[in-house]
Amino acid sequence: MRTLCAGAILLAALTACSRGLADRVENADAMRAEVLALAPLGTDLAEARRRVEGAGFRCEAPGRATFTGSRDSLRFAYCSAERARGAFETRRFQLALVDSAGRLAEVRVTTGLVAP
């Protein structure tokens, strides 16, 4: 019985640790803080992208575009992650890892609920 309880506790701990950022964070400000903790400003952009991907995001190669809520054209790596919130609702996080001379210069975050 002890072994079974210890195994259940270990499994729960491993499951909690392996969840991505989108599973643990509720809003854009908190997500920005978590991303900056993973990849502080000034981090090589390719390394920042790898770290964010390791936290459960899918990222695209950097390119020039506008990001949600801005009319400015920026060079950034676009990253996104989702988490289910019930049977019919999903929370989506979108990141812009803004590039300046190959370094992370800014992190922009949007989030919203997606439902059919």
N, C-alpha and C positions, 0 to 999 in steps of 0.2 A: 504494500500500500504506500509506503514511504517513497519508493522508487517511482511509482505512478504519479504521486503528487509533485515530486521534484521534476519529473519529466514534463508535467503540465505547466509548471511555473516557468521552466526553461523555454518551452515552446511559446508561451505567451510573451515572454521577454524578447525572444528572437523575432517574433512577428511584429511587435511594437517597434523594434529597432530597424526592421527592414522596410517599414512603410516609407513612402516618398514624402517630400515636403507637402505636396498637395493634400495628402491624407491627414496632415497634422496642423495645417495652418488655415485660419478662417478668413483673413482679409488681406487686402493689398499691402497695407503698411507692415503687417507682420511678415508677409512673404518677402518684401524688400529687405527687411532686417535679416531674415534667415539667409537670403541669397548673399547679402554683403558679408555675413559671418563666414560663409563658404568661400567667397571670392571677394576680398576687399578691393576697393577702388585701387587701380594701378596694377592689378594682376594681369598677366599676359592673357589676352582675350581667348586664345585657344585653350589655355588652362582653365579659365573661368567657365568656358562652355563645357569642358569635360567634367568639371566639378558639378555643375548644374545638371548635366545629363545623369551623373551618378546619383543625384538626389531625385530621380524619377521624371525628369523633363525630357522631351524630344526637342532637339535644337536643329536649326538650319544654319548653313554657312552664312557668314556676314554678307550683307548687301545693303544698298542704299534704298530707302523707302520712308514713308511716313508711318508713325506708330499711332495707335488709337488715341484720340484726344489731342493730337498735335498736327499743326500744318507744316511744321519744319521737316525737311528731308534730313534723315540721319543715316549714318552707316552703323548697322547693328546686327547682332545675331538674334534671330527670333526663336523663342523657346515657348513651349506650351505643355501643360499637364492638366489632367482632369481627375475628378473623383466622384463616384456615384453618391448621391444623397437621396436614397430611397429608390423606388422602382422606376420612376419616370423623370428624375431630376439629376442634373450633373453640375458640379461647380468646375468652371474652367479658369485656369490662371494662364495669362500670357505675359511674357517677359520680353523686354528689349535690353540686351546687353550691349550698351552703346560703346562703340569703338573710337579711340583716339590714338592714332599712331601704334596700333596693335595692342593697346592696353585698355582695360575696362575703365571707362570714364564715368559711367552713370548706369543705374539700373532703373528701368521704368516697369511698372507692374499694373496690369488691369485684371479684374476678375469679374465674373458674372455667373448667373445661373442659366443653364440651358435646359429647356424642356421641350417635348414635342408639341 
